[in-house]
Amino acid sequence: MPIIIEDRQIATLLQSATGPEEVRSSDGGLLGRFIPAPRPGMTFPEIGLTDEELERRAKDPNAKWHTAAEVEASLRELRRKG
């Protein structure tokens, strides 16, 4: 069931979010996380990066990429040490 935000100030704050944001009560208690809806230039708002930034990172000749097998091996090693 959707939650309707009647307060214009809160709605404006949520609309300006560019990535996931914590939503807290006035006493600091965590109510949940807000993930903005996709909008032009931001296909995956849940990761908080614009399409332009994702493309820049993908084309970066100095970026170090890891295969799934390398990540899994690294995680196994961390578990073994931990």
For each residue, the residues with C-beta under 8 A, 3 or more apart:
1:
2:
3:
4:
5: 10 11 14
6:
7: 10 11
8: 11 12
9: 12 13
10: 5 7 13 14
11: 5 7 8 14 15
12: 8 9 15 16
13: 9 10 16 17
14: 5 10 11 17 21 34 36
15: 11 12 36
16: 12 13
17: 13 14 20 21 34 36 45
18: 36 42 45 48 50
19: 36 45 46 47 48 49
20: 17 33 34 35 45 46 48
21: 14 17 33 34
22: 30 32 33 34
23: 30 31 32 33 34
24: 28 29 30 31
25: 28 29 31
26:
27:
28: 24 25
29: 24 25
30: 22 23 24
31: 23 24 25
32: 22 23
33: 20 21 22 23
34: 14 17 20 21 22 23
35: 20 45 46
36: 14 15 17 18 19 39 42 45
37: 45
38: 42 43 44 45
39: 36 42 45
40:
41: 50 51 52
42: 18 36 38 39 45 49 50 51
43: 38 51 54
44: 38 47 49 54
45: 17 18 19 20 35 36 37 38 39 42 48
46: 19 20 35
47: 19 44
48: 18 19 20 45
49: 19 42 44 53 54 57
50: 18 41 42 53 54
51: 41 42 43 54 55
52: 41 55 56
53: 49 50 56 57
54: 43 44 49 50 51 57 58
55: 51 52 58 59
56: 52 53 59 60
57: 49 53 54 60 63
58: 54 55 63
59: 55 56
60: 56 57 63
61:
62:
63: 57 58 60
64:
65:
66: 70 71 74
67: 70 71
68: 71 72
69: 72 73
70: 66 67 73 74
71: 66 67 68 74 75
72: 68 69 75 76
73: 69 70 76 77
74: 66 70 71 77 78
75: 71 72 78 79
76: 72 73 79 80
77: 73 74 80 81
78: 74 75 81 82
79: 75 76 82
80: 76 77
81: 77 78
82: 78 79
